[in-house]
Amino acid sequence: MEGDADAAQNDQNAVQNLSDLQPSPSQGDQPPPPLSKNAQKKLLKQKKYEAKKAEKKALIKEQKKREAERKRKEWEEALAGVSEEERLKLIESRRELRKERMEKRSEERESKIQRLTGAKTHGQKIVIDLEFSHLMTSSEIHSLVQQIMYCYAVNGRCPSPCHLWLTGCKGEMENQLQRLPGFDKWIIEKESRSYIEALEDEKENLVYLTADAEKELDELDPQKLYIVGGLVDRNRWKGLTMKKAQEQGIQTAKLPIGTHLKMSSSQVLTVNQVIEILLKFLETKDWKASFFQVIPQRKRCETDSREDQGVDGEENEEKEEPSEKKRCTDDSSSR
């Protein structure tokens, strides 16, 4: 009974805080449309999901702390139970293992730097459009920043990474990105200008990826620059990226999701899911395999979920995301 009461109180608090998550209009902008009841329910569900995710992260952190303490005690007991000569041998052996691990990590970082540097000249160009920050709340911008961090980490682990661009990177978006450890040393293009300005000479090669487009992608053209809209909007701004591309007179296309699997809900994906799908396709040349490895099972129909023999992308994100900040810090410290 006490647990039910706490849950009810949490729901009530979440509903009361919904207005705090709605974006306030900046000067000169039209006020955002109010959230419908359905959108409020989705937002409440999202808050519960994020709270559960935070609780899971805290539990994992505590488990790691206990495991580290257990290993420390075992090590001390091992040293205490041997002679001085054996003790020195154990310490030296441990130092050698640590040295080997550090050398291996250093080699991996150098390899990553070489791959990302090489992608500047021969990698597939992918642009993340960050010009929508004025339509998002601070928490939504934070969510997008986390997605971008994940994009960079996943791209760096790819055998053939793409060349990532961040355009329209300014204001609060830039401020939050700058707070990421090692962001200033990321091997990525950072542009305060819009892509239409920064890539003016490449306008005929710009392709905006939007779920509202009619044309489906068959292949990724190495000459094209594919744009992904950086927008966490809780379904408030439908059709926004399509309208923007049409007004700018640039090409549009959508991922061929409907051709290869049935979605149980909207085909709108997070930025990191889109980027990872593109990276998987560049590696496998297989759209279906790319979708099944990245798109979460909860977004797929039951039939498609049963056919899936790959990895659930969202579960992977939850497991790996806590260490992405550390990876970015490690990478930057080696340069």
FENPE-V577704 format. One record per residue. RES is the residue in one small letter. SS is DSSP state (@ for helix, = for strand, . for the rest). PSI is psi in whole degrees, 0 to 359 (* if undefined). NEAR is the number of other ideal C-beta (glycine too) atoms within 10 Angstrom. Layout:
BEGIN
res->RES ss->SS psi->PSI near->NEAR
res->RES ss->SS psi->PSI near->NEAR
END
This chain:
BEGIN
res->m ss->. psi->319 near->5
res->e ss->@ psi->322 near->6
res->g ss->@ psi->321 near->7
res->d ss->@ psi->320 near->8
res->a ss->@ psi->319 near->9
res->d ss->@ psi->319 near->10
res->a ss->@ psi->318 near->11
res->a ss->@ psi->320 near->10
res->q ss->@ psi->321 near->10
res->n ss->@ psi->318 near->14
res->d ss->@ psi->316 near->13
res->q ss->@ psi->317 near->10
res->n ss->@ psi->321 near->10
res->a ss->@ psi->318 near->18
res->v ss->@ psi->319 near->14
res->q ss->@ psi->333 near->9
res->n ss->. psi->2 near->12
res->l ss->@ psi->320 near->15
res->s ss->@ psi->332 near->11
res->d ss->@ psi->335 near->10
res->l ss->@ psi->351 near->19
res->q ss->. psi->136 near->18
res->p ss->. psi->139 near->21
res->s ss->. psi->138 near->10
res->p ss->. psi->136 near->11
res->s ss->. psi->167 near->10
res->q ss->. psi->130 near->5
res->g ss->. psi->350 near->6
res->d ss->. psi->153 near->11
res->q ss->. psi->148 near->6
res->p ss->. psi->143 near->9
res->p ss->. psi->151 near->16
res->p ss->. psi->142 near->11
res->p ss->. psi->152 near->10
res->l ss->. psi->133 near->18
res->s ss->. psi->169 near->11
res->k ss->@ psi->321 near->7
res->n ss->@ psi->319 near->9
res->a ss->@ psi->323 near->16
res->q ss->@ psi->321 near->18
res->k ss->@ psi->318 near->13
res->k ss->@ psi->320 near->15
res->l ss->@ psi->320 near->20
res->l ss->@ psi->319 near->17
res->k ss->@ psi->320 near->11
res->q ss->@ psi->319 near->14
res->k ss->@ psi->318 near->19
res->k ss->@ psi->320 near->14
res->y ss->@ psi->316 near->10
res->e ss->@ psi->324 near->12
res->a ss->@ psi->319 near->12
res->k ss->@ psi->321 near->11
res->k ss->@ psi->318 near->14
res->a ss->@ psi->321 near->10
res->e ss->@ psi->321 near->10
res->k ss->@ psi->318 near->13
res->k ss->@ psi->318 near->13
res->a ss->@ psi->322 near->10
res->l ss->@ psi->317 near->10
res->i ss->@ psi->319 near->13
res->k ss->@ psi->317 near->11
res->e ss->@ psi->320 near->10
res->q ss->@ psi->321 near->10
res->k ss->@ psi->322 near->11
res->k ss->@ psi->316 near->10
res->r ss->@ psi->321 near->10
res->e ss->@ psi->319 near->10
res->a ss->@ psi->320 near->10
res->e ss->@ psi->321 near->10
res->r ss->@ psi->315 near->10
res->k ss->@ psi->323 near->10
res->r ss->@ psi->317 near->10
res->k ss->@ psi->319 near->10
res->e ss->@ psi->320 near->10
res->w ss->@ psi->315 near->13
res->e ss->@ psi->321 near->10
res->e ss->@ psi->322 near->9
res->a ss->@ psi->319 near->12
res->l ss->@ psi->325 near->15
res->a ss->@ psi->339 near->8
res->g ss->. psi->11 near->9
res->v ss->. psi->170 near->12
res->s ss->. psi->170 near->8
res->e ss->@ psi->320 near->8
res->e ss->@ psi->313 near->8
res->e ss->@ psi->325 near->12
res->r ss->@ psi->315 near->14
res->l ss->@ psi->322 near->12
res->k ss->@ psi->318 near->12
res->l ss->@ psi->317 near->14
res->i ss->@ psi->317 near->12
res->e ss->@ psi->320 near->10
res->s ss->@ psi->320 near->10
res->r ss->@ psi->321 near->12
res->r ss->@ psi->320 near->10
res->e ss->@ psi->318 near->10
res->l ss->@ psi->318 near->10
res->r ss->@ psi->320 near->10
res->k ss->@ psi->318 near->10
res->e ss->@ psi->318 near->10
res->r ss->@ psi->318 near->10
res->m ss->@ psi->321 near->10
res->e ss->@ psi->322 near->10
res->k ss->@ psi->317 near->10
res->r ss->@ psi->320 near->13
res->s ss->@ psi->318 near->12
res->e ss->@ psi->319 near->10
res->e ss->@ psi->319 near->15
res->r ss->@ psi->318 near->18
res->e ss->@ psi->321 near->12
res->s ss->@ psi->319 near->12
res->k ss->@ psi->317 near->20
res->i ss->@ psi->318 near->16
res->q ss->@ psi->318 near->11
res->r ss->@ psi->314 near->18
res->l ss->@ psi->324 near->22
res->t ss->@ psi->318 near->13
res->g ss->@ psi->329 near->14
res->a ss->@ psi->339 near->21
res->k ss->@ psi->329 near->14
res->t ss->@ psi->327 near->7
res->h ss->@ psi->7 near->9
res->g ss->. psi->158 near->20
res->q ss->. psi->129 near->21
res->k ss->= psi->126 near->21
res->i ss->= psi->129 near->24
res->v ss->= psi->133 near->27
res->i ss->= psi->115 near->24
res->d ss->= psi->114 near->24
res->l ss->. psi->27 near->29
res->e ss->. psi->10 near->19
res->f ss->. psi->12 near->21
res->s ss->@ psi->332 near->22
res->h ss->@ psi->348 near->15
res->l ss->@ psi->359 near->19
res->m ss->. psi->153 near->24
res->t ss->. psi->169 near->17
res->s ss->@ psi->322 near->13
res->s ss->@ psi->326 near->14
res->e ss->@ psi->321 near->20
res->i ss->@ psi->318 near->24
res->h ss->@ psi->318 near->15
res->s ss->@ psi->317 near->17
res->l ss->@ psi->320 near->24
res->v ss->@ psi->319 near->23
res->q ss->@ psi->321 near->20
res->q ss->@ psi->320 near->21
res->i ss->@ psi->319 near->26
res->m ss->@ psi->318 near->22
res->y ss->@ psi->320 near->22
res->c ss->@ psi->314 near->26
res->y ss->@ psi->318 near->25
res->a ss->@ psi->315 near->20
res->v ss->@ psi->317 near->20
res->n ss->@ psi->320 near->24
res->g ss->@ psi->336 near->24
res->r ss->@ psi->351 near->13
res->c ss->. psi->143 near->18
res->p ss->. psi->323 near->9
res->s ss->. psi->84 near->13
res->p ss->. psi->162 near->25
res->c ss->. psi->173 near->20
res->h ss->= psi->107 near->21
res->l ss->= psi->140 near->26
res->w ss->= psi->140 near->22
res->l ss->= psi->114 near->23
res->t ss->= psi->154 near->23
res->g ss->. psi->29 near->23
res->c ss->. psi->93 near->22
res->k ss->. psi->176 near->17
res->g ss->@ psi->215 near->14
res->e ss->@ psi->327 near->14
res->m ss->@ psi->311 near->22
res->e ss->@ psi->318 near->18
res->n ss->@ psi->316 near->11
res->q ss->@ psi->324 near->18
res->l ss->@ psi->320 near->21
res->q ss->@ psi->337 near->12
res->r ss->. psi->351 near->10
res->l ss->. psi->135 near->19
res->p ss->. psi->125 near->16
res->g ss->. psi->5 near->19
res->f ss->@ psi->324 near->20
res->d ss->@ psi->344 near->10
res->k ss->@ psi->6 near->15
res->w ss->. psi->141 near->20
res->i ss->. psi->84 near->21
res->i ss->. psi->152 near->19
res->e ss->= psi->128 near->16
res->k ss->= psi->117 near->17
res->e ss->. psi->126 near->17
res->s ss->. psi->335 near->14
res->r ss->. psi->162 near->14
res->s ss->. psi->160 near->16
res->y ss->@ psi->329 near->25
res->i ss->@ psi->334 near->20
res->e ss->@ psi->312 near->11
res->a ss->@ psi->329 near->16
res->l ss->. psi->39 near->21
res->e ss->@ psi->321 near->11
res->d ss->@ psi->347 near->7
res->e ss->@ psi->18 near->15
res->k ss->@ psi->321 near->14
res->e ss->@ psi->345 near->10
res->n ss->@ psi->0 near->15
res->l ss->= psi->133 near->22
res->v ss->= psi->115 near->20
res->y ss->= psi->122 near->25
res->l ss->= psi->114 near->23
res->t ss->. psi->140 near->22
res->a ss->. psi->345 near->18
res->d ss->. psi->356 near->17
res->a ss->. psi->154 near->19
res->e ss->. psi->322 near->8
res->k ss->. psi->135 near->11
res->e ss->= psi->146 near->13
res->l ss->. psi->132 near->18
res->d ss->. psi->315 near->10
res->e ss->. psi->169 near->9
res->l ss->. psi->118 near->15
res->d ss->. psi->121 near->12
res->p ss->. psi->342 near->10
res->q ss->. psi->343 near->9
res->k ss->. psi->156 near->19
res->l ss->= psi->111 near->20
res->y ss->= psi->129 near->22
res->i ss->= psi->132 near->27
res->v ss->= psi->127 near->24
res->g ss->= psi->123 near->24
res->g ss->. psi->83 near->25
res->l ss->. psi->120 near->20
res->v ss->. psi->102 near->20
res->d ss->. psi->0 near->17
res->r ss->. psi->37 near->17
res->n ss->. psi->27 near->13
res->r ss->. psi->327 near->20
res->w ss->. psi->69 near->17
res->k ss->. psi->138 near->14
res->g ss->. psi->10 near->11
res->l ss->@ psi->315 near->16
res->t ss->@ psi->323 near->24
res->m ss->@ psi->316 near->18
res->k ss->@ psi->319 near->13
res->k ss->@ psi->314 near->19
res->a ss->@ psi->319 near->24
res->q ss->@ psi->318 near->15
res->e ss->@ psi->329 near->8
res->q ss->@ psi->352 near->13
res->g ss->. psi->36 near->10
res->i ss->. psi->162 near->19
res->q ss->= psi->155 near->16
res->t ss->= psi->156 near->19
res->a ss->= psi->163 near->18
res->k ss->= psi->156 near->18
res->l ss->. psi->141 near->24
res->p ss->. psi->53 near->16
res->i ss->@ psi->312 near->20
res->g ss->@ psi->335 near->12
res->t ss->@ psi->333 near->11
res->h ss->@ psi->339 near->16
res->l ss->. psi->162 near->21
res->k ss->. psi->129 near->12
res->m ss->= psi->141 near->16
res->s ss->. psi->346 near->12
res->s ss->. psi->206 near->10
res->s ss->. psi->150 near->10
res->q ss->. psi->4 near->14
res->v ss->. psi->126 near->18
res->l ss->. psi->166 near->23
res->t ss->. psi->163 near->21
res->v ss->@ psi->314 near->22
res->n ss->@ psi->329 near->25
res->q ss->@ psi->318 near->23
res->v ss->@ psi->313 near->22
res->i ss->@ psi->317 near->25
res->e ss->@ psi->324 near->24
res->i ss->@ psi->315 near->21
res->l ss->@ psi->320 near->22
res->l ss->@ psi->319 near->23
res->k ss->@ psi->320 near->22
res->f ss->@ psi->320 near->22
res->l ss->@ psi->329 near->19
res->e ss->@ psi->319 near->14
res->t ss->@ psi->338 near->12
res->k ss->. psi->29 near->11
res->d ss->. psi->108 near->13
res->w ss->@ psi->315 near->21
res->k ss->@ psi->314 near->17
res->a ss->@ psi->323 near->16
res->s ss->@ psi->315 near->23
res->f ss->@ psi->315 near->26
res->f ss->@ psi->334 near->23
res->q ss->@ psi->339 near->19
res->v ss->@ psi->315 near->27
res->i ss->. psi->127 near->26
res->p ss->. psi->148 near->16
res->q ss->@ psi->326 near->17
res->r ss->@ psi->342 near->10
res->k ss->@ psi->358 near->20
res->r ss->= psi->154 near->22
res->c ss->. psi->158 near->13
res->e ss->@ psi->321 near->10
res->t ss->@ psi->313 near->9
res->d ss->@ psi->324 near->19
res->s ss->@ psi->323 near->17
res->r ss->@ psi->330 near->10
res->e ss->@ psi->343 near->12
res->d ss->. psi->121 near->15
res->q ss->. psi->6 near->8
res->g ss->. psi->207 near->15
res->v ss->. psi->138 near->11
res->d ss->. psi->116 near->18
res->g ss->@ psi->318 near->24
res->e ss->@ psi->323 near->17
res->e ss->@ psi->321 near->11
res->n ss->@ psi->318 near->16
res->e ss->@ psi->318 near->21
res->e ss->@ psi->323 near->15
res->k ss->@ psi->324 near->11
res->e ss->@ psi->334 near->14
res->e ss->@ psi->319 near->17
res->p ss->@ psi->333 near->14
res->s ss->@ psi->354 near->11
res->e ss->@ psi->320 near->19
res->k ss->@ psi->321 near->16
res->k ss->@ psi->319 near->12
res->r ss->@ psi->315 near->19
res->c ss->@ psi->321 near->20
res->t ss->@ psi->317 near->14
res->d ss->@ psi->318 near->16
res->d ss->@ psi->317 near->23
res->s ss->@ psi->329 near->16
res->s ss->@ psi->343 near->11
res->s ss->. psi->353 near->14
res->r ss->. psi->* near->10
END
